[in-house]
Amino acid sequence: MSHNCRCNKCKSVIYAMLSRIYGDVEFKPKFEEASVRLEDYEGTKIYKSLNKIYSALTKCRGKANFVRSKGLNRSDVYIPKKKILIETDEMQHFSEARLVALKNYPRSLEPTYNVKAYRQICKKINAKDGDPEYRDEQRAWYDTIRDFLPKICPDQVTQVVRIPLGFYPWCSLDPNNPSDVRLFKKLLKSEEIWQK
């Protein structure tokens, strides 16, 4: 980690860049079709995969009651015309529970972000959030549901892009500078943001 993962300016710059590139951008979107309850997916094509991930999470540290609501809480940024969901992930997302979930993803899911790099960072950071005691499993499960949104509500989401915070000083970029906008686009597709 080479930058403060809670830098508010970084998030502001990322959001401004996305607005500059895509125009119409929705902040804090809610996807009503996305339940976080495993049983709501029984009989669907993704149930087997979700069940495997959920079971692995419950075995991770023995925390089984981490689903405390029905619907998925609000996401970060949504680009309606492209049907892309953008998530900005701070260090607490890189936990053992998240690593367990990612290891159990089916090959057919094909997330847009680099899952291999994400798993490596989870091992390196090994974040722990003990308030409440099941928070790591809960966050990993909700992140999993978001990653499955292209399967859950394909009419609304076709891609999920994750931008890690704390590895690159996004706040050093200027959304009004065309060369910085080009660099931002390049960084989103590059391994460089993971190597800082």
Buried (B, 14 or more C-beta within 10 A) or exposed (E): BEBBBEBEEBBEBBBBBBBBBBEEBEEEBEBEEBBBEBEBBEEEEBBEBBBBBBEBBBEBBEBEEBBEEEBBEEBBBBBEEBBBBBBBBBBBBBBBBBBBBBEBBBEEBEBBBBBEBBBBBBEEBEBEBEEEEBBBBBBBBBBBBBBBBBBBBEEBBBBBBBBBBBBBBBBEBBBEEEEBBEBBEEBBEEEEBBEE
